[in-house]
């Protein structure tokens, strides 16, 4: 059985480590610290933790003020609230002045599950990528999460890091080293490339393994840094494999697929297919929702098969 771990647990534990190392780190939450796991930081550093209550917009303003005073600020809530409820405050108070605020949001995508549409974050990546000064990271597992959080803490400027609610498959080994802005080649292959983020990386690896039974050899890229995106890795994949499929737990418009398509169109046009959301989801178990919205390994396999006949024969 594949090892699973929680990205939000990794976040909470890493925050505590960072708090011990750097007295200028402060943490904010919006009445969800038990779910975002910032409560671990609060227990050890109560004087550097601020629960802003059910007032996410106000939390972003407080985060901006603390950052303007020289603090490294981590602000956490659910992804749908951080993006949809707080867009104006983030835009004007954090993004425009390029302040040192790290928005780390849990409960991304539809694997939030039974909480339903009000809590499903499927627009968040598009919204945060629209801020010119933001770096956007979507870790694939707990190992990558811990390293991405550390990188954000040591890199000046605004960050958005999107985490999941359930435990997810660990796809990296302990010797993995996250590098901001660089895609990770999870699997080599020459027939097509699957580019995935977050929980979809595990599904992409499963799809690639299944396709090998029919002799289809797929490269798999983990594009953990969505912004700035690794353009060279995309160009190389297009040139060397001739077809690309993107996979994300997000709306088709404005997320990974849109970003990759922009690079492909500008530099190395090849046939593409997109595994992504096209509508709002209802309440349901995470796996049921992934199946209903065609975000599974078998859906990725079908997408790869659909692009192969469109490859150039030149």
C-alpha positions in Angstrom: 0.0 0.0 0.0 1.3 3.4 -0.9 2.3 5.7 2.0 0.0 8.6 2.7 0.5 11.7 4.8 -1.3 15.0 5.4 0.1 18.2 3.8 -1.5 20.3 6.5 0.2 18.2 9.2 3.5 18.9 7.4 2.7 22.6 7.4 1.8 22.8 11.1 4.9 20.9 12.1 7.2 22.9 9.9 5.7 26.2 11.3 6.8 25.1 14.7 10.3 24.4 13.5 10.5 27.8 11.8 9.2 29.5 14.9 12.0 28.0 17.0 14.5 29.2 14.4 13.2 32.7 13.7 11.6 35.0 16.3 10.3 37.3 13.6 7.9 34.7 12.2 4.3 35.3 13.3 1.2 33.3 12.4 -2.4 34.3 11.8 -5.5 32.3 11.4 -9.2 32.9 11.0 -10.9 30.6 13.6 -9.7 27.5 11.8 -6.4 26.7 13.5 -7.6 23.2 14.4 -8.1 22.4 10.7 -5.2 24.3 9.2 -2.9 22.9 12.0 -1.6 26.4 12.9 -2.7 25.4 16.4 0.6 23.6 16.8 2.4 27.0 16.4 -0.1 28.6 18.7 0.6 26.2 21.5 4.3 26.8 21.5 4.4 30.5 20.6 1.1 32.0 21.9 2.6 35.6 21.8 3.3 35.3 18.1 0.0 33.7 17.1 -3.1 35.8 16.4 -6.6 34.3 15.9 -8.5 36.9 13.9 -11.8 35.1 14.2 -14.2 34.6 11.3 -12.9 37.7 9.5 -10.5 36.6 6.8 -10.5 40.0 5.1 -9.4 41.6 8.3 -6.7 39.0 8.8 -5.2 39.9 5.5 -5.0 43.6 6.6 -3.4 42.6 9.9 -0.9 40.4 8.0 0.0 43.3 5.8 0.6 45.6 8.8 2.8 43.0 10.5 4.8 42.4 7.3 5.2 46.2 6.9 6.7 46.2 10.4 9.4 43.7 9.4 7.8 40.4 10.4 7.6 37.3 8.2 3.9 36.5 8.3 2.1 33.2 7.7 -1.7 33.7 7.3 -3.9 30.6 7.0 -7.5 29.7 6.4 -9.3 27.5 3.9 -8.4 28.0 0.3 -11.8 29.1 -0.8 -11.9 31.9 1.8 -8.3 33.0 1.3 -9.0 33.5 -2.5 -12.6 34.4 -3.0 -13.4 36.3 0.2 -10.2 38.2 0.4 -9.3 39.1 -3.2 -9.5 42.9 -2.8 -7.6 43.0 0.5 -4.9 40.7 -0.8 -4.6 42.8 -4.0 -4.3 46.2 -2.4 -2.7 45.4 0.9 -0.3 42.6 0.1 0.2 42.1 -3.7 0.6 45.7 -4.7 3.2 46.7 -2.0 4.9 43.2 -2.4 4.8 42.5 1.3 6.4 39.5 3.0 3.1 37.6 3.6 2.8 33.8 3.1 -0.8 32.8 2.6 -0.9 29.0 3.2 -4.4 27.7 2.6 -5.6 24.2 3.4 -8.7 22.4 2.0 -7.9 23.1 -1.7 -9.9 21.6 -4.6 -12.8 19.3 -4.3 -11.2 16.7 -2.1 -12.6 18.8 0.7 -15.5 16.5 0.0 -18.7 16.6 2.0 -18.4 20.3 3.0 -19.7 21.0 -0.5 -19.6 23.8 -3.0 -19.2 26.6 -0.4 -15.9 25.1 0.7 -14.6 23.8 -2.6 -11.7 25.9 -3.8 -11.6 25.6 -7.6 -10.9 29.2 -8.6 -8.1 29.9 -6.1 -5.1 29.3 -8.4 -6.5 31.6 -11.1 -7.1 34.3 -8.6 -3.7 34.2 -6.9 -1.9 33.8 -10.2 -3.5 37.0 -11.3 -1.6 39.0 -8.7 1.7 40.0 -10.5 3.9 39.9 -7.4 2.7 36.5 -6.0 4.6 33.2 -6.1 2.1 30.3 -6.2 3.1 26.8 -5.1 1.0 23.6 -5.1 2.9 20.8 -3.3 2.3 17.2 -4.4 2.8 15.7 -1.0 3.8 16.2 2.7 7.6 16.0 1.9 7.3 18.7 -0.7 5.0 20.8 1.5 7.6 21.0 4.4 10.3 22.1 2.0 8.1 24.6 0.1 7.0 26.3 3.4 10.7 26.6 4.4 11.5 28.1 1.0 8.7 30.6 1.4 9.9 31.6 4.8 13.4 32.3 3.5 12.3 34.1 0.3 11.1 37.6 0.5 7.7 38.5 -1.0 4.1 37.3 -1.1 3.4 33.6 -1.5 0.3 31.4 -1.9 0.7 27.8 -1.0 -2.2 25.5 -1.6 -2.7 22.4 0.6 -5.2 19.6 0.8 -7.7 18.4 3.5 -7.2 14.6 3.3 -4.0 12.6 3.6 -2.6 12.0 0.2 0.0 9.7 -1.4 3.6 10.5 -0.8 5.3 10.6 -4.2 8.7 11.9 -3.1 11.5 10.3 -1.2 13.1 11.7 1.9 16.2 12.9 -0.1 14.0 15.1 -2.4 14.9 18.7 -2.5 12.3 21.3 -3.6 13.6 24.1 -5.9 11.4 27.1 -6.4 10.4 27.6 -10.0 11.7 24.3 -11.2 9.5 21.4 -12.4 10.4 17.9 -11.1 10.7 15.0 -13.6 8.9 12.2 -11.8 9.2 9.8 -14.7 11.0 9.9 -18.0 9.2 9.1 -21.2 9.2 9.9 -24.9 5.6 9.4 -26.2 3.8 12.2 -24.3 4.1 14.3 -21.2 1.7 14.5 -18.3 2.1 17.8 -16.3 0.4 17.7 -13.0 0.1 19.6 -9.7 -1.0 18.8 -6.1 -3.0 15.6 -5.6 -3.1 15.0 -9.3 0.7 14.1 -9.4 0.0 10.7 -7.9 -2.8 10.1 -10.4 -0.5 11.1 -13.2 2.1 8.6 -12.1 -0.5 5.9 -11.9 -1.8 6.7 -15.3 1.7 6.6 -16.8 2.4 3.2 -15.2 -0.9 1.8 -16.6 -0.2 3.2 -20.1 3.1 1.3 -20.2 1.1 -1.9 -20.5 0.2 -0.8 -24.0 3.7 0.4 -24.7 2.9 4.1 -24.3 5.8 5.7 -22.4 4.9 9.0 -20.7 7.0 11.6 -19.0 5.5 13.0 -15.8 6.3 16.4 -14.6 5.4 17.8 -11.1 4.9 21.5 -11.7 4.8 22.4 -8.0 5.7 26.0 -8.7 2.7 27.2 -10.7 4.0 30.8 -10.8 6.6 31.5 -11.9 6.2 28.4 -14.1 9.1 26.5 -15.4 8.8 27.4 -19.1 11.9 25.6 -20.2 10.7 22.3 -18.8 7.4 22.7 -20.7 9.3 23.6 -24.0 11.6 20.6 -23.6 8.6 18.3 -23.0 6.7 19.6 -26.0 9.8 19.3 -28.2 10.9 15.9 -27.0 7.6 14.1 -26.5 5.3 16.0 -29.0 2.1 16.0 -26.9 1.1 17.3 -23.4 -1.7 16.5 -21.0 -2.2 18.7 -17.9 -3.9 17.5 -14.7 -5.2 19.7 -11.9 -7.9 19.8 -9.2 -9.0 23.3 -10.4 -11.2 24.9 -13.0 -9.9 24.5 -16.5 -9.7 28.2 -17.0 -6.9 30.1 -15.3 -4.9 27.3 -13.7 -2.2 24.9 -14.7 -3.6 24.1 -18.2 -3.9 27.8 -19.1 -0.4 28.5 -18.0 1.1 25.5 -19.8 -0.9 26.3 -23.0 0.4 29.8 -23.1 4.0 28.6 -23.1 3.3 25.8 -25.6 1.5 28.2 -28.0 4.3 30.8 -27.8 7.3 28.5 -28.1 6.5 24.9 -29.2 2.9 24.2 -30.4 1.9 20.5 -29.9 -1.5 18.8 -29.3 -2.8 19.1 -25.7 -5.5 17.8 -23.5 -6.7 19.1 -20.2 -7.9 17.2 -17.1 -9.6 19.8 -15.0 -12.9 21.0 -13.5 -15.5 22.4 -15.8 -18.3 22.9 -13.3 -19.0 23.3 -9.6 -19.1 20.1 -7.5 -21.7 18.9 -5.1 -21.2 17.4 -1.6 -19.7 13.9 -1.7 -16.8 11.8 -0.7 -13.5 12.9 -2.2 -13.0 9.9 -4.5 -16.6 10.1 -5.7 -16.2 13.7 -6.6 -12.9 13.0 -8.4 -14.6 10.3 -10.4 -17.6 12.4 -11.2 -15.5 15.3 -12.5 -13.1 13.0 -14.4 -10.0 13.7 -12.3 -8.7 10.1 -12.0 -5.8 8.1 -13.4 -8.1 6.5 -16.0 -9.2 9.9 -17.2 -5.6 11.0 -17.6 -5.0 7.8 -19.5 -7.9 8.5 -21.9 -6.6 12.1 -22.4 -3.1 10.8 -23.4 -4.7 8.3 -25.8 -6.7 11.2 -27.3 -3.6 13.4 -28.0 -1.3 10.7 -29.5 -3.1 10.5 -32.9 -2.8 14.3 -33.2 1.0 14.3 -32.9 2.9 15.6 -35.9 4.3 12.9 -38.1 7.0 15.3 -39.5 
